[in-house]
Amino acid sequence: MDPLPKDGESAAGGEPSRGAAPSSGVVVQVREKKGPLRAAIPYMPFPVAVICLFLNTFVPGLGTFVSAFTVLCGARTDLPDRHICCVFWLNIAAALIQILTAIVMVGWIMSIFWGMDMVILASSKEQGIPQQL
């Protein structure tokens, strides 16, 4: 049984590795799996997303509540197979969770991160970066 190669040695011949050629690399794709609440965040216009972030920062859940109504106005989400009303109620549920758990700071932190996600989604939409579905 051959010993495993040491750091800096390749498996073939025990010679130090000189670095792999760039064309011999493996392409790895990372896809984020989103839960239903996270996938229900709408792709809003950038100024609206910034306003929602501002609202979520100072009044937890308020920006998420406002973003729920953008779904009714035609904002796209990562849940294309769900009905608009279902996505609306998922956003309302997220806002209620943020409001109710803000007392113990969890909801406030969640609310700020939710607002940051809204801004990130809006900026990626404006830049035309394709989103993985």
Secondary structure in CASP SS format (residue, H / E / C, confidence):
PFRMAT SS
TARGET T0000
AUTHOR 0000-0000-0000
METHOD secondary structure of the structure
MODEL  1
M C 1.00
D C 1.00
P C 1.00
L C 1.00
P C 1.00
K C 1.00
D C 1.00
G C 1.00
E E 1.00
S C 1.00
A C 1.00
A C 1.00
G C 1.00
G C 1.00
E C 1.00
P E 1.00
S C 1.00
R C 1.00
G C 1.00
A C 1.00
A C 1.00
P H 1.00
S H 1.00
S H 1.00
G C 1.00
V C 1.00
V C 1.00
V C 1.00
Q C 1.00
V C 1.00
R C 1.00
E C 1.00
K C 1.00
K C 1.00
G C 1.00
P H 1.00
L H 1.00
R H 1.00
A H 1.00
A C 1.00
I C 1.00
P C 1.00
Y E 1.00
M C 1.00
P C 1.00
F H 1.00
P H 1.00
V H 1.00
A H 1.00
V H 1.00
I H 1.00
C H 1.00
L H 1.00
F H 1.00
L H 1.00
N H 1.00
T H 1.00
F H 1.00
V C 1.00
P C 1.00
G C 1.00
L H 1.00
G H 1.00
T H 1.00
F H 1.00
V H 1.00
S H 1.00
A H 1.00
F H 1.00
T H 1.00
V H 1.00
L H 1.00
C C 1.00
G C 1.00
A C 1.00
R E 1.00
T C 1.00
D C 1.00
L C 1.00
P C 1.00
D C 1.00
R C 1.00
H C 1.00
I H 1.00
C H 1.00
C H 1.00
V H 1.00
F H 1.00
W H 1.00
L H 1.00
N H 1.00
I H 1.00
A H 1.00
A H 1.00
A H 1.00
L H 1.00
I H 1.00
Q H 1.00
I H 1.00
L H 1.00
T C 1.00
A H 1.00
I H 1.00
V H 1.00
M C 1.00
V H 1.00
G H 1.00
W H 1.00
I H 1.00
M H 1.00
S H 1.00
I H 1.00
F H 1.00
W H 1.00
G H 1.00
M H 1.00
D H 1.00
M H 1.00
V H 1.00
I H 1.00
L H 1.00
A H 1.00
S H 1.00
S H 1.00
K H 1.00
E H 1.00
Q H 1.00
G C 1.00
I C 1.00
P C 1.00
Q C 1.00
Q C 1.00
L C 1.00
END
